[in-house]
Amino acid sequence: MNYKKNLKSISVVSVLLLVVIVLLSVLLNRDVCIEYYLCEVLTGESVGMPVFFFSVLVLIFSLILRWFPDTLFHSWWRFTKYYLIIAAILIFIMPVTDASIMGIDKELMSWFTASVYFTISVILIILKWLKDRKATRA
C-alpha cells in the first residue's frame, strides 16, 4: 500500500504545478503580474511549457496506475525519474528560438520529449502488465 501513498503524493505535486503554471499564465495575460519578466519565464517555453506538459502526463499516469499492482508503479517511476532529468537537460540546452532549417527550439523539444515520454510510458506499462499477468498464470 506504500506505493499508493507515493502515487497520491505524485498526483498532488502534479496538480499543484499545474495550478501554479495556469495561475501565473492568467496573471501574465491580465497584466497583474508584478515581476513581469519572472512570470514570463515561468510560463514561457523555458519553464512553463515543459512543466505543464510533464505535469499533465505524470498526473494521468499516476491516476491510471492506482488500479495496477505495485510492480508496474515501480517500473514506471524508475523510468520517470531518469527520463525527466534527461528531458529537462535537453530542453535547457535548446535555444529559445532557432532560425535554422531544422528549427529545433525549446518548444519543439518540449513537445518531442513529452511525446516520447508518453509513448515509452504506455509501452512500459503494457509490457510490464503482460509480463506480470503471464507470471501469475504460470
C-alpha positions as CSV (number, residue, x, y, z in Angstrom):
1,M,0.0,0.0,0.0
2,N,3.0,2.3,0.3
3,Y,3.1,2.8,-3.4
4,K,-0.5,4.2,-3.3
5,K,0.8,6.9,-0.9
6,N,3.5,7.7,-3.4
7,L,1.0,7.9,-6.2
8,K,-1.1,10.2,-4.2
9,S,1.9,12.4,-3.4
10,I,2.9,12.5,-7.1
11,S,-0.7,13.4,-8.1
12,V,-0.8,16.2,-5.6
13,V,2.5,17.7,-6.7
14,S,1.4,17.4,-10.4
15,V,-1.8,19.2,-9.7
16,L,0.0,21.9,-7.7
17,L,2.4,22.5,-10.5
18,L,-0.5,22.8,-13.0
19,V,-2.3,25.3,-10.8
20,V,0.8,27.4,-10.4
21,I,1.5,27.5,-14.1
22,V,-2.1,28.2,-15.1
23,L,-2.4,30.9,-12.4
24,L,0.8,32.6,-13.5
25,S,-0.3,32.4,-17.1
26,V,-3.6,34.1,-16.2
27,L,-1.9,36.8,-14.2
28,L,0.5,37.4,-17.1
29,N,-2.2,37.7,-19.6
30,R,-4.1,40.2,-17.5
31,D,-1.0,42.3,-16.7
32,V,-1.4,41.6,-13.0
33,C,2.0,40.0,-12.6
34,I,4.2,42.3,-10.5
35,E,7.5,41.0,-11.7
36,Y,6.7,40.7,-15.4
37,Y,9.9,39.0,-16.5
38,L,9.7,36.3,-13.8
39,C,6.1,35.5,-14.8
40,E,7.0,35.4,-18.5
41,V,9.9,33.0,-17.8
42,L,7.9,30.7,-15.5
43,T,5.0,30.5,-18.0
44,G,7.0,30.5,-21.3
45,E,8.8,27.9,-23.3
46,S,11.8,27.6,-21.0
47,V,10.0,26.5,-17.9
48,G,6.2,26.8,-18.2
49,M,5.5,24.6,-21.2
50,P,7.7,21.7,-20.2
51,V,6.4,21.8,-16.6
52,F,2.8,21.9,-17.9
53,F,3.3,19.0,-20.4
54,F,5.0,16.7,-17.9
55,S,2.7,17.6,-15.0
56,V,-0.3,16.6,-17.1
57,L,1.3,13.4,-18.2
58,V,2.6,12.4,-14.8
59,L,-0.8,13.1,-13.3
60,I,-2.5,11.0,-15.9
61,F,-0.2,8.0,-15.4
62,S,-0.3,8.4,-11.6
63,L,-4.1,8.2,-11.7
64,I,-4.1,5.2,-14.1
65,L,-1.5,3.2,-12.0
66,R,-3.7,3.2,-9.0
67,W,-5.6,0.3,-10.4
68,F,-2.5,-1.8,-11.2
69,P,-0.1,-3.7,-9.0
70,D,2.9,-2.0,-7.3
71,T,5.4,-3.6,-9.7
72,L,4.1,-1.5,-12.6
73,F,4.3,1.7,-10.5
74,H,7.9,0.9,-9.5
75,S,9.0,0.2,-13.1
76,W,7.2,3.4,-14.4
77,W,8.6,5.5,-11.5
78,R,12.2,4.2,-12.1
79,F,11.9,5.2,-15.8
80,T,10.2,8.6,-15.0
81,K,12.8,9.7,-12.5
82,Y,15.6,9.4,-15.0
83,Y,13.7,10.5,-18.1
84,L,12.5,13.8,-16.6
85,I,16.1,14.7,-15.8
86,I,17.3,13.9,-19.3
87,A,14.3,15.8,-20.8
88,A,15.0,18.8,-18.6
89,I,18.6,18.9,-19.8
90,L,17.6,18.6,-23.4
91,I,15.1,21.4,-23.1
92,F,17.5,23.6,-21.2
93,I,20.3,23.3,-23.8
94,M,18.0,24.2,-26.8
95,P,17.8,27.8,-27.9
96,V,14.6,29.8,-27.2
97,T,14.1,30.3,-31.0
98,D,16.0,28.8,-33.8
99,A,16.1,30.3,-37.3
100,S,18.0,27.4,-38.9
101,I,16.5,24.9,-41.3
102,M,15.9,22.3,-38.6
103,G,14.3,24.8,-36.3
104,I,14.7,22.8,-33.1
105,D,13.9,25.1,-30.2
106,K,12.7,24.8,-26.6
107,E,9.0,24.5,-27.7
108,L,9.7,21.7,-30.2
109,M,11.9,19.9,-27.8
110,S,9.2,20.1,-25.1
111,W,6.6,18.6,-27.5
112,F,9.1,15.9,-28.6
113,T,10.3,14.8,-25.2
114,A,6.7,14.8,-23.8
115,S,5.6,12.6,-26.8
116,V,8.4,10.2,-26.3
117,Y,7.7,10.1,-22.6
118,F,4.1,9.3,-23.2
119,T,4.8,6.6,-25.8
120,I,7.5,4.9,-23.7
121,S,5.4,5.1,-20.5
122,V,2.4,3.4,-22.3
123,I,4.7,0.7,-23.8
124,L,6.4,0.1,-20.4
125,I,3.2,-0.2,-18.5
126,I,1.6,-2.6,-21.1
127,L,4.7,-4.8,-21.3
128,K,5.1,-5.0,-17.6
129,W,1.4,-5.7,-17.1
130,L,1.5,-8.5,-19.6
131,K,4.7,-9.9,-18.1
132,D,3.2,-9.9,-14.6
133,R,-0.1,-11.4,-15.8
134,K,1.8,-14.2,-17.6
135,A,3.9,-14.9,-14.5
136,T,0.8,-15.1,-12.2
137,R,-0.9,-17.6,-14.6
138,A,2.2,-19.9,-14.7
